[in-house]
Amino acid sequence: MPPPHAKQPHTGAKASLKRRVDVILPAGGRISGEFAELAGVETKALIRWGERTILQRTLETFHSIDGVNRVTVIGGDDVLEQAREYEVEGVVREGGSGPENIFRGLEWLRAQPNPADRVVIATTDLPFLTPQAVAHFLNACRDEAHIGVPVVRGEVFDTHFPNTVSEYVSLKEGQVTIGCVFQISPEALFRARPQIEQLFEARKNILAMARTVGVGTILRLLTKQLAVRHIEARCQKAIGCSGYAVMDAHPELAYDIDTIEDYKIALKHFAEREASLKRPVEGEEFS
């Protein structure tokens, strides 16, 4: 649970899950140069967002959801110190890569008594994350799927976050982007660890990626004939895990801060939302 002094964001109705989950929060992402100078930190999770950091807001989000079992944070000393202030159950030192950090978290969870059979992995650069957005996605995941992925429609994201710099993939279902919160089966991921590490290494090499995901998949993508069902099927074939894409996930799951431009635009959205919350409702100013 968060410490007594932690401020809980106003999030509306209580969010609850249909099944118990553990949570892994990788928090090792670094920034540098002008971005780090503007943000005042070199770790994305420690960027201040209002009165709290993005990491603190993320922890508060998951602590406020009924059905969350344990939370573990993976990062450097500065991140782990802040996690301990929030009485996080697991604090794990970061490794040398993204997949290694995930598996360090999974190994810690597996060593605990009575672990949940599903784990949520959420990045710690999502400043607009809400309990309702998380719960909506997790409750829509199919019980039998090894990996659940949130899919956000481009027009919905643009409406919710206008004037953002967004990159979409054109599928048969339309332009979409992927959120940064996932539900996974830990045991299935352990079995697929070699293939997952191979995909991670190939992520910036189009030829290597083609060998991994298949030329047919890439051709369908380039000709806008690739559908969500093709991706789910390819996931099964490539890494031996059944995947399920949750269409129409909430846009808050997809606003991650990767660049200084993302950060500047997000600050404007945050300021506008804060101002709208403080603005009196018509007829209340004289009450």
C-alpha positions as CSV (number, residue, x, y, z in Angstrom):
1,M,0.0,0.0,0.0
2,P,1.1,3.6,-0.5
3,P,2.3,5.6,2.5
4,P,-0.3,7.6,4.5
5,H,0.9,10.9,3.0
6,A,0.5,9.7,-0.6
7,K,-2.2,11.7,-2.5
8,Q,-4.6,9.6,-4.4
9,P,-5.8,11.1,-7.7
10,H,-9.5,11.7,-8.3
11,T,-10.4,8.8,-10.6
12,G,-14.1,8.4,-10.2
13,A,-15.7,5.0,-9.5
14,K,-13.6,2.3,-7.9
15,A,-11.9,0.0,-10.5
16,S,-11.8,-3.7,-9.9
17,L,-10.6,-6.8,-11.8
18,K,-12.3,-10.1,-12.7
19,R,-9.1,-12.0,-11.8
20,R,-6.1,-11.5,-9.5
21,V,-2.9,-10.1,-11.0
22,D,0.6,-9.3,-10.1
23,V,2.3,-6.2,-11.6
24,I,5.7,-5.5,-12.9
25,L,6.8,-1.9,-13.5
26,P,10.0,-1.5,-15.4
27,A,11.4,1.9,-14.6
28,G,14.9,2.0,-16.0
29,G,14.3,4.2,-19.1
30,R,16.8,7.0,-19.4
31,I,16.7,10.4,-21.1
32,S,19.6,12.8,-21.9
33,G,20.5,16.1,-23.4
34,E,17.9,18.8,-23.7
35,F,15.1,16.4,-22.6
36,A,16.9,15.6,-19.4
37,E,17.7,19.2,-18.8
38,L,14.1,20.3,-19.3
39,A,12.7,17.5,-17.1
40,G,15.3,17.9,-14.4
41,V,16.0,14.1,-14.2
42,E,17.7,11.4,-16.3
43,T,15.2,8.7,-15.5
44,K,11.8,8.9,-17.2
45,A,9.9,7.4,-14.3
46,L,11.1,10.2,-12.0
47,I,9.8,13.0,-14.2
48,R,7.6,15.2,-11.9
49,W,4.0,15.4,-13.0
50,G,2.1,17.8,-10.9
51,E,3.0,17.1,-7.2
52,R,4.3,13.6,-7.9
53,T,6.5,11.7,-10.2
54,I,5.2,9.5,-13.0
55,L,6.4,6.5,-11.0
56,Q,4.4,7.6,-7.9
57,R,1.3,8.2,-10.0
58,T,1.6,4.8,-11.6
59,L,2.0,3.1,-8.2
60,E,-1.1,5.0,-6.9
61,T,-3.0,3.8,-9.9
62,F,-2.3,0.2,-9.4
63,H,-2.7,0.3,-5.6
64,S,-6.2,1.7,-6.1
65,I,-7.4,-1.2,-8.2
66,D,-9.2,-4.1,-6.5
67,G,-7.6,-7.3,-7.6
68,V,-3.9,-6.2,-7.7
69,N,-1.9,-8.7,-5.7
70,R,1.7,-7.7,-5.6
71,V,3.7,-4.9,-7.3
72,T,7.4,-5.0,-8.2
73,V,9.5,-2.2,-9.5
74,I,12.7,-2.8,-11.6
75,G,15.2,0.1,-11.8
76,G,18.2,1.9,-10.5
77,D,18.9,3.1,-7.0
78,D,17.0,6.3,-7.3
79,V,13.9,4.5,-8.6
80,L,14.1,1.8,-6.0
81,E,14.4,4.4,-3.2
82,Q,11.2,6.0,-4.3
83,A,9.4,2.6,-4.6
84,R,10.4,1.7,-1.1
85,E,8.8,5.0,0.1
86,Y,5.5,3.6,-1.3
87,E,6.0,0.3,0.5
88,V,6.3,-1.6,-2.8
89,E,6.4,-5.4,-2.2
90,G,9.2,-6.0,-4.6
91,V,12.2,-3.8,-5.5
92,V,14.5,-5.4,-8.0
93,R,17.8,-4.0,-9.4
94,E,17.7,-3.4,-13.2
95,G,19.7,-5.6,-15.7
96,G,21.2,-4.8,-19.0
97,S,18.2,-4.9,-21.3
98,G,14.4,-4.6,-21.4
99,P,13.7,-8.3,-21.6
100,E,16.2,-9.0,-18.7
101,N,14.4,-6.5,-16.5
102,I,11.0,-8.2,-17.2
103,F,12.3,-11.6,-16.4
104,R,14.0,-10.4,-13.2
105,G,10.6,-9.2,-12.1
106,L,8.9,-12.4,-13.1
107,E,11.6,-14.4,-11.3
108,W,11.0,-12.4,-8.1
109,L,7.2,-12.9,-8.3
110,R,7.6,-16.6,-9.0
111,A,9.6,-16.9,-5.8
112,Q,6.8,-15.4,-3.6
113,P,4.1,-17.5,-2.0
114,N,0.8,-17.9,-3.9
115,P,1.7,-15.8,-7.0
116,A,-1.1,-14.8,-9.4
117,D,-1.3,-16.7,-12.7
118,R,-1.4,-13.5,-14.7
119,V,1.1,-10.6,-14.6
120,V,0.6,-7.1,-15.8
121,I,3.6,-5.3,-17.3
122,A,3.2,-1.5,-17.5
123,T,5.8,1.0,-18.6
124,T,6.4,3.9,-16.2
125,D,6.2,6.8,-18.7
126,L,2.4,7.0,-18.9
127,P,1.4,10.3,-17.3
128,F,-2.3,10.0,-18.0
129,L,-2.8,6.4,-16.8
130,T,-6.0,5.8,-14.8
131,P,-7.3,2.8,-12.8
132,Q,-10.4,2.7,-15.1
133,A,-8.3,2.5,-18.3
134,V,-6.2,-0.3,-16.8
135,A,-9.2,-2.3,-15.5
136,H,-11.2,-1.9,-18.7
137,F,-8.3,-3.5,-20.7
138,L,-7.5,-6.3,-18.2
139,N,-11.1,-7.3,-17.8
140,A,-11.5,-7.5,-21.6
141,C,-8.5,-9.9,-22.0
142,R,-9.5,-13.5,-22.7
143,D,-8.8,-15.8,-19.9
144,E,-7.1,-18.4,-22.1
145,A,-4.7,-15.9,-23.9
146,H,-1.1,-16.0,-22.8
147,I,-0.5,-12.4,-23.9
148,G,-3.1,-9.5,-23.9
149,V,-2.3,-6.4,-25.8
150,P,-4.3,-3.1,-25.8
151,V,-5.1,-1.6,-29.3
152,V,-6.1,2.0,-29.5
153,R,-7.8,3.4,-32.6
154,G,-6.0,6.4,-34.1
155,E,-9.0,8.6,-34.3
156,V,-9.9,8.0,-30.6
157,F,-6.3,8.9,-29.6
158,D,-6.3,12.0,-31.7
159,T,-9.6,13.2,-30.3
160,H,-8.5,12.6,-26.7
161,F,-5.0,14.0,-27.2
162,P,-5.2,16.5,-30.1
163,N,-2.0,18.0,-31.7
164,T,0.2,15.1,-30.5
165,V,3.0,13.6,-32.6
166,S,1.6,10.0,-33.1
167,E,2.7,7.1,-35.2
168,Y,0.0,4.6,-36.3
169,V,0.0,1.3,-38.0
170,S,-2.5,0.8,-40.8
171,L,-4.4,-2.4,-40.4
172,K,-7.5,-3.7,-42.1
173,E,-9.4,-2.4,-39.0
174,G,-8.0,1.1,-39.5
175,Q,-5.1,3.1,-38.1
176,V,-4.2,1.9,-34.6
177,T,-1.5,2.2,-32.0
178,I,-0.5,-0.2,-29.2
179,G,-0.8,0.7,-25.6
180,C,2.0,0.2,-23.0
181,V,0.2,-2.1,-20.5
182,F,0.2,-5.8,-21.1
183,Q,-1.2,-8.9,-19.5
184,I,0.9,-12.1,-19.7
185,S,1.1,-15.6,-18.5
186,P,4.4,-15.9,-16.6
187,E,4.9,-19.6,-17.4
188,A,4.2,-19.1,-21.1
189,L,6.7,-16.2,-21.2
190,F,9.4,-18.2,-19.5
191,R,9.0,-21.0,-22.1
192,A,9.2,-18.4,-24.9
193,R,12.2,-16.5,-23.4
194,P,14.7,-17.3,-26.2
195,Q,12.2,-16.2,-28.9
196,I,11.4,-13.0,-27.0
197,E,15.0,-12.1,-26.6
198,Q,15.5,-12.8,-30.3
199,L,12.6,-10.4,-31.2
200,F,14.1,-7.8,-28.9
201,E,17.5,-8.0,-30.6
202,A,15.9,-7.8,-34.1
203,R,13.5,-4.9,-33.4
204,K,15.7,-2.3,-35.3
205,N,16.8,-4.7,-38.1
206,I,14.1,-5.1,-40.7
207,L,15.7,-8.1,-42.3
208,A,16.1,-9.9,-39.0
209,M,12.6,-8.9,-38.1
210,A,11.3,-10.3,-41.4
211,R,12.9,-13.6,-40.7
212,T,11.3,-13.7,-37.2
213,V,7.8,-12.5,-37.9
214,G,7.6,-13.7,-41.5
215,V,7.8,-12.0,-44.9
216,G,4.1,-12.6,-45.5
217,T,3.2,-10.6,-42.3
218,I,5.3,-7.7,-43.5
219,L,3.8,-7.7,-47.0
220,R,0.3,-7.7,-45.5
221,L,1.3,-4.7,-43.4
222,L,2.8,-2.8,-46.3
223,T,-0.3,-3.4,-48.4
224,K,-2.7,-2.6,-45.5
225,Q,-4.1,-6.1,-45.6
226,L,-2.8,-7.1,-42.2
227,A,-5.5,-7.7,-39.7
228,V,-5.4,-8.2,-35.9
229,R,-6.2,-11.9,-36.4
230,H,-3.1,-12.3,-38.5
231,I,-1.0,-10.8,-35.8
232,E,-2.5,-13.0,-33.2
233,A,-1.9,-16.1,-35.3
234,R,1.7,-15.0,-36.0
235,C,2.3,-14.5,-32.3
236,Q,1.4,-18.1,-31.7
237,K,3.7,-19.4,-34.5
238,A,6.7,-17.1,-33.7
239,I,6.9,-17.5,-29.9
240,G,4.5,-20.3,-29.1
241,C,2.1,-18.0,-27.1
242,S,-1.5,-17.3,-27.8
243,G,-2.2,-13.6,-28.1
244,Y,-5.3,-11.5,-27.9
245,A,-5.7,-7.9,-29.0
246,V,-8.2,-5.9,-27.0
247,M,-9.7,-3.4,-29.5
248,D,-10.9,0.0,-28.4
249,A,-8.6,0.2,-25.4
250,H,-8.5,3.6,-23.6
251,P,-6.1,6.1,-25.1
252,E,-4.5,6.8,-21.8
253,L,-2.7,3.5,-22.2
254,A,-0.9,4.7,-25.3
255,Y,0.4,8.1,-24.3
256,D,4.0,7.3,-23.4
257,I,6.7,9.9,-23.2
258,D,9.6,8.9,-25.5
259,T,10.8,12.3,-26.7
260,I,11.1,15.9,-25.6
261,E,8.3,16.7,-28.1
262,D,6.0,14.1,-26.4
263,Y,6.9,15.7,-23.0
264,K,6.2,19.2,-24.1
265,I,2.8,18.4,-25.6
266,A,1.9,16.2,-22.6
267,L,2.6,19.1,-20.3
268,K,0.2,21.3,-22.2
269,H,-2.5,18.6,-22.0
270,F,-1.9,18.2,-18.3
271,A,-2.1,22.0,-17.7
272,E,-5.3,22.3,-19.6
273,R,-6.9,19.4,-17.7
274,E,-5.8,20.8,-14.4
275,A,-7.3,24.2,-15.3
276,S,-10.6,22.6,-16.4
277,L,-10.8,20.8,-13.0
278,K,-10.4,24.1,-11.2
279,R,-12.8,26.0,-13.4
280,P,-16.2,26.6,-11.5
281,V,-19.2,24.9,-13.0
282,E,-21.7,27.4,-14.4
283,G,-24.0,28.6,-11.6
284,E,-21.7,27.5,-8.8
285,E,-19.5,30.6,-8.5
286,F,-22.2,32.4,-6.5
287,S,-23.2,29.5,-4.3
